[in-house]
């Protein structure tokens, strides 16, 4: 009988969806973070309950050839950094297949994981916490998510963000961390950057000095101040422009997408464009398309030149207002932008094809029931949570068949799972 603090020899038989090794000891399952399948180690029990336990690696006995030794701060946002990129691709494909089996009791074919093989410096948006120090120090949570670790570089953020991180760590500014809470960086493939300071009020110690320093960095297109008084959110609803403009652009399919500090936009554009290309290939010319949860319209505008009509539905006014500007600039008269909740209005719009890219919690039941009454030729479901995706697919398969499942490796070194599922009407 195991107790907390016990050390036992174990061999991992698999890796779960959270990247934890699965070890069995006399029939009892112990999850061990950081352990790969077929590795052997002495494991120390840290937590027990009736169904399973938690452990930590006390001493390695045998390492996997898929283990990568890296010099890292042990950040919670890099929970798979010890796993080789090729193993991460296979792991995501396997987890996707197993999730369909577990939730739907369905054996499905899953394509190889989509990727551009860029393992680092891929994020075009990064959020850092302001640490409780007299000088500006930016941090991220450790692997236990219990405390912040100071960072002056981050392997997932793009090169421009890392340039700014190093600059700020050298040129320290005295600040008030009780008011100044976060910094958010948005970049594009042209290595331009939009910097957002997040604070609980408009004025705070160090603000002006920090603005002057950031203005000296090449290719800063804007500095904004976001006022946020709610501790459970990063950004509030109000942003003030302190320098330049609250705008950064990114080309998609020869269209300059416009993004501000609160717009929803894909974080790894080169990879998600591979998914967009699949969707485009599946839709013939001159079709009517509904793009639900459309954000600033990256998918809809990607398809706009060959579509008969695009109907974008987006409840965020910040995102839909940007989409309307893009529509006006490029004279997309066949694009209609609806400022409303998709689940509230979807029943009013008929189309040949439907694209959904919902938040992590998936589709609302009213939305799912509404589209079951429609007869779309195909539905394209982009998801950032494979469990809610499969939950929704299990409902949609009463009227639609699964044609293709594509895991998408948007975020190397993390357990975040993006997926594209193509459904055809029965």
BELLIN-V298854 format. One record per pair of residues at least 12 apart in sequence whose ideal C-beta (glycine too) atoms are under 7 Angstrom apart, sorted by the first residue. I is the first residue (numbers start at 1). GAP is how many residues later the second one is. D is the distance in Angstrom with one decimal. If there is no record, write none. Layout:
{{I & GAP & D} {I & GAP & D}}
This chain:
{{2 & 23 & 6.5} {2 & 26 & 6.7} {2 & 43 & 5.4} {2 & 46 & 6.4} {2 & 51 & 6.4} {3 & 42 & 6.9} {4 & 41 & 5.4} {4 & 42 & 6.7} {4 & 43 & 6.7} {4 & 44 & 5.9} {5 & 39 & 7.0} {5 & 40 & 6.4} {6 & 39 & 4.8} {7 & 35 & 5.5} {7 & 36 & 6.9} {7 & 37 & 5.0} {7 & 51 & 5.4} {8 & 17 & 5.8} {8 & 35 & 5.9} {9 & 33 & 5.8} {10 & 13 & 3.9} {10 & 15 & 6.0} {10 & 20 & 6.7} {10 & 31 & 6.4} {10 & 33 & 4.7} {11 & 12 & 6.7} {11 & 29 & 4.9} {12 & 20 & 6.7} {12 & 23 & 4.8} {12 & 24 & 6.4} {12 & 25 & 5.3} {12 & 26 & 6.5} {12 & 27 & 5.1} {13 & 24 & 6.4} {14 & 23 & 5.1} {15 & 21 & 6.3} {15 & 22 & 5.3} {15 & 76 & 5.9} {16 & 15 & 6.7} {17 & 78 & 5.0} {17 & 398 & 6.8} {18 & 397 & 5.7} {19 & 60 & 5.1} {19 & 61 & 5.0} {19 & 396 & 4.7} {20 & 12 & 6.1} {20 & 13 & 5.1} {21 & 14 & 2.8} {21 & 15 & 6.3} {21 & 16 & 6.8} {21 & 18 & 6.7} {23 & 20 & 6.3} {28 & 25 & 6.7} {29 & 23 & 4.4} {30 & 13 & 6.5} {30 & 22 & 6.8} {30 & 23 & 4.5} {30 & 25 & 4.7} {31 & 21 & 6.3} {31 & 23 & 5.6} {32 & 23 & 4.7} {32 & 24 & 6.7} {32 & 25 & 6.3} {34 & 23 & 6.0} {34 & 48 & 6.0} {35 & 22 & 6.0} {36 & 28 & 4.1} {36 & 30 & 5.8} {36 & 31 & 5.8} {36 & 47 & 6.6} {38 & 26 & 5.9} {39 & 23 & 6.1} {39 & 24 & 5.9} {39 & 25 & 4.9} {40 & 21 & 4.1} {40 & 22 & 4.0} {41 & 16 & 5.0} {41 & 17 & 7.0} {41 & 18 & 6.4} {41 & 19 & 5.1} {41 & 20 & 5.5} {42 & 16 & 4.4} {42 & 17 & 4.3} {42 & 19 & 6.7} {43 & 12 & 4.3} {43 & 14 & 6.5} {43 & 15 & 6.0} {44 & 12 & 5.3} {44 & 14 & 4.3} {66 & 17 & 6.1} {66 & 18 & 4.6} {66 & 21 & 3.9} {67 & 15 & 5.9} {68 & 14 & 5.8} {68 & 15 & 6.6} {68 & 16 & 5.2} {70 & 12 & 6.7} {73 & 76 & 4.9} {73 & 78 & 6.5} {74 & 68 & 5.7} {74 & 69 & 4.7} {75 & 65 & 5.1} {75 & 66 & 6.9} {75 & 67 & 6.5} {75 & 68 & 6.4} {75 & 74 & 6.4} {76 & 65 & 4.6} {76 & 66 & 6.1} {76 & 67 & 5.0} {76 & 69 & 4.7} {77 & 63 & 5.9} {77 & 79 & 6.8} {77 & 337 & 6.5} {78 & 77 & 6.7} {78 & 78 & 6.9} {78 & 335 & 4.8} {78 & 336 & 6.6} {79 & 64 & 6.8} {79 & 335 & 6.1} {79 & 336 & 5.4} {80 & 333 & 5.2} {80 & 334 & 6.0} {80 & 335 & 5.9} {81 & 332 & 4.2} {85 & 34 & 4.9} {85 & 327 & 6.0} {88 & 321 & 6.7} {88 & 324 & 6.2} {89 & 24 & 4.3} {89 & 26 & 6.2} {89 & 320 & 5.9} {92 & 21 & 5.0} {92 & 315 & 4.6} {92 & 317 & 6.1} {92 & 325 & 5.9} {93 & 17 & 5.4} {93 & 19 & 6.4} {93 & 20 & 5.2} {93 & 314 & 5.2} {95 & 291 & 6.8} {95 & 322 & 6.6} {96 & 14 & 5.2} {96 & 290 & 5.8} {96 & 309 & 6.5} {96 & 311 & 4.7} {96 & 321 & 7.0} {96 & 323 & 6.1} {97 & 13 & 4.7} {99 & 287 & 4.9} {99 & 288 & 6.2} {99 & 291 & 5.1} {100 & 290 & 5.5} {103 & 287 & 4.5} {103 & 288 & 6.2} {103 & 291 & 6.2} {104 & 286 & 6.1} {104 & 290 & 4.8} {108 & 294 & 6.3} {108 & 297 & 6.0} {110 & 295 & 4.8} {110 & 297 & 6.5} {111 & 293 & 6.4} {111 & 294 & 6.4} {111 & 295 & 4.8} {113 & 294 & 4.2} {113 & 295 & 7.0} {113 & 296 & 5.0} {114 & 157 & 6.7} {114 & 160 & 4.9} {114 & 161 & 6.4} {114 & 292 & 5.5} {114 & 293 & 6.9} {114 & 294 & 4.7} {114 & 295 & 6.6} {115 & 156 & 6.3} {115 & 294 & 4.0} {116 & 154 & 4.9} {116 & 155 & 5.3} {118 & 152 & 6.9} {119 & 293 & 4.7} {120 & 35 & 4.8} {120 & 36 & 6.7} {121 & 36 & 6.7} {121 & 37 & 5.2} {121 & 38 & 5.4} {122 & 34 & 6.7} {122 & 36 & 6.7} {122 & 146 & 4.9} {123 & 33 & 4.9} {123 & 34 & 5.0} {123 & 35 & 6.1} {123 & 144 & 5.4} {123 & 145 & 6.7} {124 & 34 & 5.9} {124 & 62 & 6.5} {124 & 63 & 4.9} {124 & 64 & 6.5} {124 & 143 & 5.8} {124 & 145 & 6.5} {125 & 61 & 5.1} {125 & 142 & 5.2} {126 & 28 & 6.5} {126 & 31 & 4.4} {126 & 35 & 5.2} {126 & 59 & 5.0} {127 & 55 & 6.0} {127 & 57 & 5.1} {127 & 107 & 5.6} {128 & 12 & 6.5} {128 & 54 & 6.6} {128 & 55 & 5.1} {129 & 19 & 5.5} {129 & 53 & 5.9} {130 & 45 & 7.0} {130 & 47 & 5.2} {130 & 50 & 5.1} {130 & 51 & 5.6} {130 & 52 & 6.1} {130 & 53 & 6.8} {131 & 17 & 5.3} {131 & 19 & 6.3} {131 & 46 & 6.7} {132 & 45 & 4.8} {133 & 44 & 6.7} {134 & 40 & 5.9} {135 & 37 & 3.9} {135 & 38 & 6.7} {135 & 39 & 6.0} {136 & 32 & 6.2} {136 & 36 & 6.1} {136 & 37 & 4.7} {136 & 39 & 4.9} {136 & 70 & 6.7} {136 & 74 & 6.9} {137 & 13 & 5.1} {138 & 13 & 6.0} {138 & 27 & 6.6} {138 & 30 & 6.7} {138 & 45 & 6.1} {139 & 12 & 6.0} {140 & 14 & 6.9} {151 & 14 & 6.6} {152 & 13 & 5.3} {152 & 14 & 5.5} {152 & 17 & 3.8} {153 & 12 & 5.8} {153 & 13 & 6.5} {155 & 258 & 7.0} {156 & 257 & 6.5} {158 & 29 & 5.1} {159 & 32 & 6.8} {160 & 27 & 4.7} {160 & 31 & 4.6} {160 & 33 & 5.1} {161 & 24 & 4.6} {161 & 26 & 5.9} {161 & 32 & 7.0} {164 & 21 & 6.3} {164 & 29 & 6.4} {164 & 53 & 6.0} {167 & 50 & 6.0} {171 & 42 & 5.4} {173 & 33 & 4.6} {173 & 36 & 5.1} {173 & 37 & 4.9} {173 & 40 & 6.6} {174 & 31 & 6.5} {174 & 32 & 5.4} {175 & 30 & 5.7} {175 & 31 & 3.7} {176 & 28 & 5.2} {176 & 29 & 4.1} {176 & 30 & 7.0} {179 & 20 & 5.2} {179 & 21 & 5.3} {179 & 22 & 6.0} {179 & 25 & 4.0} {180 & 17 & 6.8} {180 & 19 & 4.9} {180 & 24 & 5.1} {180 & 26 & 6.9} {181 & 17 & 5.2} {181 & 18 & 6.1} {181 & 19 & 6.6} {182 & 16 & 3.9} {182 & 52 & 5.8} {183 & 12 & 6.9} {183 & 13 & 6.9} {183 & 14 & 6.1} {183 & 15 & 7.0} {184 & 12 & 4.1} {184 & 14 & 6.5} {184 & 77 & 6.6} {186 & 62 & 5.4} {186 & 73 & 6.5} {186 & 75 & 6.7} {188 & 60 & 5.6} {188 & 61 & 6.6} {188 & 62 & 4.4} {189 & 61 & 6.6} {189 & 80 & 6.9} {191 & 28 & 5.8} {192 & 27 & 4.7} {192 & 29 & 4.9} {192 & 56 & 6.0} {193 & 26 & 6.2} {193 & 27 & 5.6} {193 & 28 & 6.8} {194 & 27 & 5.6} {194 & 28 & 4.9} {194 & 54 & 4.3} {194 & 67 & 6.3} {195 & 19 & 5.5} {195 & 25 & 6.3} {195 & 28 & 4.9} {196 & 28 & 4.8} {196 & 30 & 5.4} {196 & 65 & 4.4} {197 & 28 & 5.0} {198 & 28 & 4.7} {198 & 30 & 5.5} {198 & 36 & 6.5} {198 & 37 & 6.4} {199 & 26 & 6.5} {199 & 28 & 6.7} {200 & 28 & 6.8} {200 & 29 & 5.2} {201 & 26 & 6.7} {202 & 23 & 6.7} {202 & 25 & 6.5} {202 & 38 & 6.9} {211 & 12 & 5.8} {211 & 31 & 5.5} {211 & 32 & 6.0} {215 & 28 & 5.7} {220 & 24 & 6.7} {221 & 23 & 5.3} {221 & 24 & 6.9} {221 & 26 & 6.9} {221 & 27 & 5.4} {222 & 19 & 6.6} {222 & 21 & 6.3} {222 & 22 & 3.5} {222 & 23 & 4.9} {222 & 24 & 5.6} {222 & 25 & 6.4} {223 & 19 & 4.5} {223 & 20 & 4.1} {223 & 21 & 6.4} {224 & 15 & 4.8} {224 & 16 & 6.5} {224 & 17 & 5.6} {224 & 18 & 6.4} {224 & 22 & 4.9} {224 & 37 & 4.9} {225 & 14 & 6.8} {225 & 15 & 4.6} {225 & 17 & 5.5} {226 & 13 & 4.8} {226 & 35 & 6.3} {235 & 27 & 5.9} {239 & 22 & 5.4} {239 & 23 & 6.5} {246 & 14 & 4.6} {246 & 15 & 5.7} {247 & 13 & 5.7} {250 & 19 & 6.3} {252 & 46 & 5.7} {252 & 49 & 6.5} {252 & 50 & 5.5} {253 & 49 & 4.9} {255 & 46 & 5.1} {255 & 71 & 6.8} {255 & 75 & 6.2} {257 & 39 & 6.0} {257 & 41 & 5.9} {257 & 44 & 6.9} {257 & 69 & 6.6} {258 & 38 & 6.8} {258 & 64 & 4.9} {258 & 67 & 5.7} {258 & 68 & 5.7} {259 & 37 & 6.1} {259 & 63 & 6.6} {260 & 58 & 6.4} {260 & 62 & 6.5} {262 & 56 & 4.4} {263 & 32 & 6.9} {263 & 33 & 5.0} {263 & 55 & 5.7} {263 & 56 & 5.1} {263 & 59 & 5.5} {264 & 31 & 3.9} {264 & 32 & 6.7} {264 & 52 & 6.4} {264 & 55 & 5.3} {265 & 30 & 6.3} {265 & 31 & 5.8} {265 & 33 & 6.5} {266 & 32 & 6.1} {268 & 142 & 4.7} {268 & 143 & 6.8} {271 & 137 & 6.4} {271 & 138 & 6.8} {271 & 139 & 5.2} {272 & 138 & 6.6} {275 & 107 & 6.6} {275 & 131 & 6.7} {275 & 133 & 5.6} {275 & 145 & 4.8} {276 & 23 & 6.0} {276 & 26 & 4.8} {278 & 128 & 6.5} {278 & 142 & 6.5} {279 & 20 & 7.0} {279 & 76 & 6.6} {279 & 101 & 5.0} {280 & 22 & 6.8} {280 & 23 & 5.8} {282 & 96 & 6.1} {282 & 140 & 6.2} {283 & 20 & 6.7} {283 & 70 & 5.4} {285 & 21 & 4.8} {286 & 22 & 4.4} {287 & 20 & 5.9} {287 & 21 & 5.7} {287 & 65 & 4.3} {287 & 66 & 5.8} {288 & 20 & 5.5} {288 & 21 & 4.5} {288 & 63 & 4.4} {288 & 64 & 5.0} {289 & 14 & 6.2} {289 & 18 & 5.3} {289 & 21 & 5.3} {289 & 62 & 5.8} {289 & 63 & 6.9} {289 & 64 & 4.8} {289 & 66 & 6.6} {290 & 21 & 4.8} {290 & 23 & 6.9} {290 & 59 & 5.5} {290 & 61 & 4.3} {290 & 64 & 4.9} {290 & 65 & 6.9} {291 & 19 & 6.2} {291 & 20 & 6.9} {291 & 21 & 4.8} {291 & 64 & 4.8} {292 & 21 & 4.8} {292 & 50 & 4.2} {292 & 54 & 6.4} {292 & 62 & 6.9} {292 & 63 & 6.8} {292 & 64 & 4.8} {293 & 21 & 6.8} {293 & 49 & 5.7} {293 & 63 & 6.1} {293 & 64 & 5.0} {293 & 65 & 4.8} {294 & 18 & 3.9} {294 & 19 & 6.1} {294 & 20 & 4.6} {294 & 29 & 6.8} {295 & 19 & 6.2} {295 & 24 & 4.9} {296 & 23 & 4.9} {296 & 26 & 4.5} {296 & 27 & 5.3} {297 & 15 & 5.3} {297 & 26 & 3.9} {297 & 29 & 6.3} {299 & 56 & 5.6} {299 & 58 & 6.7} {300 & 12 & 4.9} {300 & 35 & 6.7} {301 & 25 & 6.2} {304 & 28 & 5.4} {304 & 31 & 6.0} {307 & 27 & 7.0} {308 & 26 & 6.7} {309 & 25 & 4.9} {310 & 24 & 6.6} {310 & 25 & 4.6} {311 & 25 & 4.9} {311 & 27 & 6.7} {311 & 38 & 5.3} {311 & 40 & 6.5} {312 & 23 & 6.7} {312 & 25 & 4.8} {312 & 26 & 6.7} {313 & 25 & 4.6} {313 & 27 & 6.5} {313 & 29 & 4.6} {313 & 32 & 6.3} {313 & 33 & 6.9} {314 & 25 & 6.9} {315 & 25 & 6.2} {315 & 26 & 4.8} {317 & 22 & 6.2} {320 & 17 & 5.6} {320 & 19 & 4.9} {323 & 14 & 5.2} {324 & 13 & 5.5} {342 & 25 & 5.9} {343 & 21 & 4.1} {343 & 23 & 4.7} {343 & 24 & 3.7} {346 & 21 & 5.7} {346 & 24 & 4.9} {346 & 25 & 6.3} {347 & 23 & 4.3} {350 & 24 & 6.9} {351 & 25 & 6.5} {352 & 24 & 6.8} {352 & 25 & 5.3} {353 & 23 & 5.9} {353 & 24 & 5.9} {353 & 25 & 5.4} {354 & 17 & 6.4} {354 & 22 & 4.5} {354 & 25 & 4.8} {355 & 25 & 4.6} {356 & 23 & 7.0} {356 & 25 & 5.3} {356 & 26 & 7.0} {357 & 25 & 4.1} {360 & 24 & 5.5} {360 & 25 & 4.6} {360 & 28 & 6.8} {361 & 27 & 6.0} {362 & 23 & 6.6} {362 & 26 & 3.2} {362 & 27 & 6.6} {362 & 29 & 6.3} {362 & 30 & 5.1} {363 & 29 & 4.7} {368 & 24 & 6.2} {368 & 27 & 5.3} {368 & 28 & 6.9} {372 & 24 & 7.0} {372 & 26 & 6.6} {372 & 27 & 5.2} {375 & 50 & 5.6} {376 & 49 & 6.2} {377 & 48 & 6.1} {378 & 44 & 6.2} {378 & 45 & 6.4} {378 & 46 & 5.4} {379 & 17 & 6.9} {379 & 21 & 6.0} {379 & 44 & 4.3} {380 & 40 & 6.7} {380 & 42 & 5.9} {381 & 12 & 7.0} {381 & 40 & 4.6} {381 & 42 & 6.8} {382 & 38 & 5.4} {383 & 35 & 7.0} {383 & 36 & 5.0} {384 & 32 & 6.9} {384 & 34 & 5.6} {386 & 31 & 4.7} {386 & 33 & 5.5} {389 & 30 & 5.6} {389 & 32 & 6.7} {393 & 28 & 6.1} {396 & 27 & 6.1} {399 & 26 & 6.6} {399 & 27 & 6.0} {400 & 23 & 4.0} {400 & 24 & 6.4} {400 & 25 & 5.7} {400 & 26 & 6.4} {401 & 22 & 6.6} {401 & 23 & 5.3} {401 & 25 & 5.7} {402 & 19 & 6.5} {402 & 21 & 6.1} {403 & 19 & 4.4} {403 & 20 & 6.3} {403 & 21 & 4.9} {404 & 18 & 4.3} {405 & 14 & 6.9} {405 & 16 & 5.3} {406 & 13 & 6.8} {406 & 14 & 4.3} {407 & 12 & 5.7} {408 & 12 & 6.1}}
